[in-house]
Amino acid sequence: MGTPTGTVRRIFVGDIQGCREELERLLEVARFDPATDELHPVGDFVNRGPDSAGVLRLCRQLGAGGVLGNHDVNLFAVARGERRARERDTFESVLGAPDREELLAWLAQRPFLRVWPDLYLVHAGLHPAWDEPEAALGDPTPLEPGQAGHYAVSVRTCNAAGEPGDVDGNGPAPPYRPWDAWYDPARHAGRRVVFGHWSTRGLVDEPGALGLDTGCVWGGELTGWIAEEERLVRVPARRAYSPIP
């Protein structure tokens, strides 16, 4: 489907996690034009992949929007000395960079939620009780995400009350279901939710929810969605950069 001349395209990209080369290839395939298009990663710009600093520099250069993910929030905690990096973390690409402070400051300007008349963008998911997610997520910052911020970057499954559940090899057990099973677009002006975070679930393409994490950092694919064209764009990972947890 073509896009009328002069129409801004919103290009949403699943969890990048430091996979700069794959992001560059995806933008080439999508024919991304920073003069007319908007780039919106679903969060997890950084970690586990080979070039987190390069991803941040590229996104900053292109004027990307996007939202924060759990790995981005963890980066801030490590940078402030509030937690130690884990064995498989690759935050040093950013923390040891000469432009560290500029990259951290740029990333910190990403919100937990972006809202359009037709879409929500969040990293992991929305609480079933949030009638107005923009109100629930309007105050948290990456330095103080609070309960709402942590929920938005970490939830995968929950029950009808929004209480998170575990995920094992067999999937969620009742009464827990994927969080979007409880999401009703009619309560939110018909908005569809674009999200990431759950690579083992893979691509989710439902009327009310679109999940774009297809596990690039684990050797899968990097997936983008061009909203104005209702078109998915996918590029394979060059290799697996981190073992599947």
C-alpha positions as CSV (number, residue, x, y, z in Angstrom):
1,M,0.0,0.0,0.0
2,G,1.5,3.4,-1.0
3,T,1.6,6.4,1.2
4,P,0.5,9.8,-0.2
5,T,3.3,12.3,-0.8
6,G,3.8,14.5,2.3
7,T,2.3,12.0,4.7
8,V,4.4,11.3,7.8
9,R,5.0,7.7,8.4
10,R,5.4,6.3,11.9
11,I,7.8,3.4,11.9
12,F,7.7,1.3,15.1
13,V,10.6,-1.0,15.8
14,G,10.7,-4.0,18.2
15,D,13.4,-4.4,20.9
16,I,16.7,-3.3,19.4
17,Q,18.9,-4.2,22.4
18,G,22.1,-2.8,21.0
19,C,21.7,-4.4,17.5
20,R,22.8,-1.3,15.6
21,E,23.6,-3.0,12.3
22,E,20.2,-4.7,12.1
23,L,18.5,-1.4,12.9
24,E,20.4,0.2,10.0
25,R,19.4,-2.5,7.7
26,L,15.7,-2.4,8.7
27,L,15.6,1.4,8.1
28,E,17.1,0.8,4.7
29,V,14.5,-1.8,3.8
30,A,11.7,0.5,5.1
31,R,13.3,3.4,3.1
32,F,13.2,5.5,6.3
33,D,13.5,9.3,5.6
34,P,14.2,11.3,8.7
35,A,12.9,14.4,6.9
36,T,9.4,12.9,6.7
37,D,9.2,9.8,8.8
38,E,9.1,9.2,12.6
39,L,11.1,6.4,14.3
40,H,9.6,4.9,17.4
41,P,11.4,2.0,19.1
42,V,9.3,0.1,21.6
43,G,11.9,0.3,24.3
44,D,15.0,-1.7,25.2
45,F,17.3,0.4,23.1
46,V,20.2,-1.1,25.0
47,N,21.8,-4.2,26.5
48,R,22.8,-7.8,25.6
49,G,23.7,-6.7,22.0
50,P,27.1,-5.5,20.7
51,D,26.6,-1.8,20.2
52,S,24.2,-0.1,22.6
53,A,26.0,3.2,22.3
54,G,25.8,3.0,18.6
55,V,22.0,2.4,18.7
56,L,21.6,5.5,21.0
57,R,23.8,7.7,18.7
58,L,21.9,6.6,15.6
59,C,18.5,7.1,17.2
60,R,19.5,10.5,18.6
61,Q,20.8,11.5,15.1
62,L,17.6,10.5,13.5
63,G,15.4,12.3,16.1
64,A,13.8,9.1,17.2
65,G,10.9,9.1,19.7
66,G,10.1,5.8,21.3
67,V,9.6,4.7,24.9
68,L,11.7,3.3,27.7
69,G,12.1,-0.5,28.3
70,N,13.2,-2.4,31.4
71,H,16.8,-2.7,30.1
72,D,16.9,1.1,29.6
73,V,15.7,1.6,33.2
74,N,18.3,-0.9,34.4
75,L,21.0,1.1,32.6
76,F,20.1,4.2,34.6
77,A,20.2,2.2,37.9
78,V,23.7,0.9,37.0
79,A,24.9,4.3,35.9
80,R,23.9,5.7,39.3
81,G,25.4,2.9,41.3
82,E,22.1,1.7,42.5
83,R,22.6,-1.9,41.2
84,R,25.4,-3.9,39.8
85,A,25.6,-5.0,36.2
86,R,24.7,-8.6,35.7
87,E,27.0,-11.1,33.9
88,R,25.3,-10.9,30.5
89,D,24.7,-7.1,30.6
90,T,26.6,-5.0,28.0
91,F,26.1,-1.6,29.5
92,E,29.8,-0.8,29.3
93,S,29.3,0.2,25.6
94,V,27.4,3.2,26.9
95,L,28.9,3.7,30.4
96,G,32.5,3.7,29.0
97,A,31.7,5.9,26.0
98,P,33.2,9.4,25.8
99,D,29.7,10.8,25.1
100,R,28.2,8.8,28.0
101,E,26.4,11.7,29.6
102,E,24.9,13.0,26.4
103,L,23.6,9.5,25.5
104,L,22.1,9.0,29.0
105,A,20.5,12.4,29.0
106,W,18.9,11.7,25.5
107,L,17.6,8.3,26.6
108,A,16.2,9.8,29.8
109,Q,13.9,12.0,27.8
110,R,12.0,9.0,26.5
111,P,8.6,8.5,28.3
112,F,7.0,5.3,29.5
113,L,4.0,5.8,27.2
114,R,3.3,7.6,23.9
115,V,-0.2,8.4,22.8
116,W,-1.8,9.0,19.4
117,P,-5.4,9.2,18.5
118,D,-5.2,5.6,17.1
119,L,-2.4,4.1,19.1
120,Y,-0.6,3.6,22.4
121,L,3.1,2.8,22.5
122,V,4.4,1.0,25.7
123,H,7.3,-1.4,26.2
124,A,5.6,-4.3,28.0
125,G,1.9,-3.7,28.6
126,L,-0.9,-1.8,30.3
127,H,-2.7,-2.5,33.6
128,P,-6.3,-3.6,33.0
129,A,-7.5,-1.1,35.6
130,W,-5.9,1.9,33.8
131,D,-8.8,3.7,32.2
132,E,-6.4,6.5,31.3
133,P,-2.9,5.0,30.9
134,E,-1.6,8.5,30.1
135,A,-2.5,9.6,33.6
136,A,-1.0,6.5,35.3
137,L,2.2,6.9,33.4
138,G,2.5,10.6,33.1
139,D,4.6,11.2,36.2
140,P,7.1,8.3,36.5
141,T,10.7,9.1,35.3
142,P,13.4,6.6,34.4
143,L,15.1,7.5,37.7
144,E,12.0,6.9,39.8
145,P,9.7,4.7,37.7
146,G,7.5,3.7,40.7
147,Q,5.0,0.9,40.6
148,A,3.3,2.1,37.4
149,G,6.5,2.5,35.5
150,H,7.9,-0.9,36.5
151,Y,4.6,-2.5,35.5
152,A,4.6,-0.8,32.1
153,V,8.1,-2.2,31.3
154,S,7.9,-5.6,32.8
155,V,4.4,-7.2,32.7
156,R,3.8,-10.2,30.4
157,T,0.9,-12.0,32.0
158,C,-1.6,-11.0,34.6
159,N,-5.1,-11.9,35.9
160,A,-8.2,-9.8,35.5
161,A,-7.2,-7.7,38.4
162,G,-3.8,-6.9,36.8
163,E,-1.7,-9.0,39.2
164,P,1.3,-10.2,37.3
165,G,1.9,-14.0,36.8
166,D,4.8,-16.1,35.8
167,V,5.5,-17.5,32.4
168,D,7.0,-21.0,31.9
169,G,7.6,-23.3,28.9
170,N,3.9,-24.1,28.8
171,G,2.8,-20.5,28.8
172,P,0.7,-18.8,31.5
173,A,-1.6,-20.9,33.7
174,P,-5.1,-19.8,34.6
175,P,-6.2,-17.4,35.9
176,Y,-3.2,-15.6,34.2
177,R,-3.3,-14.7,30.6
178,P,-1.2,-12.4,28.4
179,W,-1.9,-8.9,29.5
180,D,-3.4,-7.9,26.2
181,A,-6.1,-10.5,26.7
182,W,-7.7,-8.1,29.2
183,Y,-7.2,-5.0,27.0
184,D,-10.4,-3.6,25.4
185,P,-9.8,-1.0,22.7
186,A,-13.3,0.2,23.1
187,R,-12.4,1.6,26.5
188,H,-9.6,3.5,25.0
189,A,-11.1,5.3,22.0
190,G,-10.3,2.3,19.8
191,R,-6.6,2.6,20.3
192,R,-4.4,-0.3,19.4
193,V,-1.4,-1.0,21.7
194,V,2.1,-1.4,20.1
195,F,4.5,-3.1,22.5
196,G,7.6,-5.4,22.8
197,H,9.3,-7.2,25.7
198,W,8.2,-10.8,25.1
199,S,10.5,-12.3,22.5
200,T,9.6,-15.9,23.2
201,R,6.0,-15.1,22.4
202,G,7.1,-13.7,19.0
203,L,5.1,-11.5,16.7
204,V,1.6,-10.6,18.1
205,D,-0.8,-9.3,15.5
206,E,-4.2,-8.8,17.0
207,P,-6.8,-6.1,16.4
208,G,-6.1,-4.5,19.7
209,A,-2.4,-5.2,20.2
210,L,0.7,-5.5,18.1
211,G,3.8,-7.1,19.7
212,L,7.0,-6.5,17.8
213,D,9.7,-8.3,19.9
214,T,11.0,-11.1,17.7
215,G,14.2,-11.7,19.5
216,C,16.9,-10.0,17.4
217,V,19.5,-10.1,20.1
218,W,18.9,-13.9,20.6
219,G,19.4,-14.5,16.9
220,G,15.9,-14.0,15.7
221,E,14.7,-11.0,13.7
222,L,14.3,-7.2,14.1
223,T,10.7,-6.3,13.2
224,G,9.3,-2.9,12.3
225,W,5.8,-1.8,11.6
226,I,4.9,1.1,9.3
227,A,1.6,2.2,10.7
228,E,0.4,4.3,7.8
229,E,1.0,1.4,5.4
230,E,-0.1,-1.3,7.7
231,R,3.1,-3.1,6.7
232,L,5.6,-5.2,8.7
233,V,9.3,-5.1,7.8
234,R,11.6,-7.8,9.2
235,V,15.4,-8.3,8.9
236,P,17.3,-11.3,10.3
237,A,19.9,-11.0,13.0
238,R,23.5,-11.3,11.9
239,R,23.9,-13.9,14.7
240,A,22.8,-14.6,18.2
241,Y,24.5,-12.0,20.4
242,S,23.4,-13.4,23.8
243,P,22.2,-16.9,24.9
244,I,18.4,-17.2,25.4
245,P,17.7,-17.0,29.1
